[in-house]
């Protein structure tokens, strides 16, 4: 029992001494005099220079893959092999920049590399449609009466050729055969063969209204019924001819005529 009491007294004295030391330490901190405001010390010449030329501890760079920092310090340059991985070859629409088509400066541009019909083939592709104009000239008689300027143009440019073909029907057959078979055996391009075949099919389509017109020629049919039908045939084939000629001169394939263009594609084959 006496030994336990001595141990307890020893621990009590030790804790009291520790508390006294702690209190004396706090008291010394409280009683320490105030040293007053500390003065700022600049490592460089004056505070003005601090704002004019601030010291930089590391090179600054505002660009992600820049080969040179903004303050003039150069970084390690990326090799050419790795730099190709960061180049952007696409435009804002996601299309390759190198494959963008160049717009032609003129309506009839003969030097456009992106066109389907090149060079002299544009003129050759327009020639077969003369067959359609010759065989369908008779359907414009009412239009030529109502529009005299068109009648004058037809009389000066087209009527002599039409009269010659009517005087010698064999010429029409020869011209039809030349456009139907000639381009195949003369080694013409596919665009020329397509237009020749399309012109032949348009000429064949004129056979049906021609047969109907010849069958009612001697009959007493009112002009109010005949004239709209005849004018419709003229408008239809003239519109088709102008469409094909304009497309050929622009270097575009005139394959937008319903049924006729598809039949022409099938006739010339894939080559």
C-alpha positions, 0 to 999 in steps of 0.5 A, a space after each residue: 500500500 505504501 509503495 502504491 501511494 508513493 507512486 501516486 504522489 510521484 505521478 501527481 508531482 510530475 503532472 503539476 511540474 508539467 502544468 507549471 512549465 506549460 503555463 510559464 511558457 504561455 506567460 512568456 509568449 504573452 509578455 513578449 514585447 511587440 517588435 513593431 511592423 516589419 519592413 518589406 525587403 525586395 530582392 531586386 532594385 526597388 518596388 517599381 521594377 517588381 511590377 515592370 519586370 516580374 521575375 519568372 520562375 518557369 517559362 510561360 506558354 499560352 499555346 498547346 503545341 507551340 515551338 516557342 514560348 511567349 517570353 522567347 524561350 524555346 522548347 523541344 520541337 516536335 518531330 515531323 512524324 509526330 506533328 503530322 498527327 496533330 494536323 487538321 485536314 478537315 474543314 468545318 463541315 468534316 470534308 477533306 480540304 484537299 478534295 474540295 471542288 473548285 467552282 468554275 468562273 464561267 457558265 461554260 467552262 471548258 477547262 473544268 477538271 471536275 466535269 463529266 464531259 471534257 473538251 470537244 466531247 461537249 460539242 459532239 454530244 450536242 450534234 445528235 439532237 439536231 435529228 430531234 429538231 428536224 423530225 419534230 419541226 412540224 409540231 411547232 406550226 401553231 406556235 410559229 403562227 402566234 409568235 412570228 419571231 420564232 417563225 422567222 428563226 425557224 424559216 431561216 435556220 431550220 426550214 431549209 434542212 427540213 425541206 431537204 430531208 422531206 424531199 429525200 426521205 432516205 437522208 432521214 434514215 441515214 442520219 438516224 442510223 448514223 447516230 444510232 450505230 456510228 458512235 459505237 464503231 468510231 470509238 467515241 467516248 461514253 458521253 458522246 454515245 450516251 447523248 447519241 442514243 438519247 437523241 435517237 430515243 427522243 426521235 423514236 418517241 416522236 413517232 407516236 404523235 406523228 402517227 396520231 397526227 397523220 391519222 386525223 389529218 383529213 378528219 374534221 377535228 376542231 382546232 381547239 383540240 388539235 392545237 394544244 396537243 400539237 403545242 404540248 409535243 413541241 414544248 416537250 421535245 424542245 425543252 428536252 433538247 435545250 436541257 441536253 444541250 445546256 448540260 453538255 456545254 457545261 460538262 454535265 451528263 444530261 441524264 435527267 429525262 424520265 424513262 429516256 435517260 434510263 433506256 439510253 444508259 441500258 442501251 450503251 452498256 456499262 462501258 
